[in-house]
Amino acid sequence: MADFDALASIYDSDFTHSIIGKRQRKVVWNYLKKQVGEHLDILELNGGTGEDAIFLAKQGHKVLTTDRSTEMLKASCQKFKNIETKYPIRLKQLDLNQASLHDQTAKFNLVFSNFGGLNCIDKTALNQLKNFIDSRLKANGSAILIIMPKDTLLEKLYRRWTGQHGLILARQNEEGTEVSVAGDLVRTYFYNPNEIQKIFTGYTLKHSFITGLIPSYLEGKIQKYKTLFYPIFLLESVLIKTKRFSHWGDHFLIHLQKD
């Protein structure tokens, strides 16, 4: 079974419709509305349950959304049946470790990947994926990628506070870290913005900033102690606006334009 098949049925309830999920997705969507232009051809990687594809299609873009997980694609397809857009959203199964499209002529203005899908591949595969993106982007096209960094500030503080000292530097492991996903362990790799820039040679950095500070596994803590998180929400807003310390976030958005 492909990684995340077991997550498909609960992903929306656990993340998409959670406080953290909605806050971070709003940041990404606001950026997309302001920065990507109109009527683009968009290739989405690790599209999950289709939430972002629907948003992009409703903005008037032509979207090809892809995912490795058969169950995620099924969940997306079910959603798309009830959505009216100018252009139908297309779906394709695509493994980021071996990314390829049968249509060798297909080109896109934007390659988009949201919420850590690229964290599921190691640096070798990420370099290969960069070559695939190169081959699929039109002149002056962009890659907008949302990735989990190594230096997530709130996670380090939480691990220290709860006595999980052995996990404080878990994200720093170049060989990856086992992360529980719907009861299964998935090897996960973390990348800071400067590492992504080094991989994406031939691209100009447009922006890089956090999408949120709070790791999704702390959702229950927010529900229970919401008022205690207000200062963190305020700090999030400041860091997003200043576009600094993007390596501190739960995720960061990096926008790279092909030279």
Steps between C-alpha positions, in 0.01 A plus 500: 500500500637842410587731787201714603234264361389441859494875564267590213174442689605710802732762347235769466368458853849474652666784307301673224217608732715540813594837650863457394412368155258782423739770625793372296298433185355853517854640500590293193180587313537872571850487357388310191221750432744792514806351330430243230305696240194385307399206279808286556576138419583349839653165591430408861720244672373298800151645458352298787121520524475775239434804719765716333413380149141613553616841621733544202237386250248744647755777441480418130816289464540172309610246759658158468516361854709195582564273795670168569212374715213328321267575792589869499420515129167328562417752773589786263291355218200476731535866596542616142163349399321771697712794385425725204804663340576646158755227433463145637769398748712218362649226718800274460688260725859612537776381732737782599786249513451424129316801365398477136211590271408303188429823313854620435375830358299609805636826641384707796526854631510379858598186687337504843550270798325564831556387858803278509457257213861565402606399850420142403799473265872505573748750359595280205138466394445871561783584261342271240162661559659839441610379156146380431362841602757667272372296207137584570516873566447756228743788462490719814277243670500461877514233767312576821580237759381468861748295701569401862835642621762360735492781755132514596517725806182398680574131462840539664348694790219245538739203497717668763199593717359147490836334566532345152865602478589221259260644242609864516741456208312220322434717195873555451561137401616494137390136474143595584278455804218248551173691537168335590237547228163340574677236706770426242859623521603711202862606452498876478776741394516865604648787300573859591442774238871541424525129412210530256664803339824305450313217329302736276791644306385710206215648703458840664359515853186714504382445857544266795299519823325289761140389448459439874697423814292230669555132404177324407537240775438780753146556367354340813697739721355797311147367544560470876709810569412730212554828687856396583574475128393857416855639545626231261232593245616862530865402451397293196336804343808714558741242355277441196488873424872557553589186299785417737601189694320267259698205642319549834158397372300180499512549120656768284398617155777552247431660161767440235484640148678330213771721347 
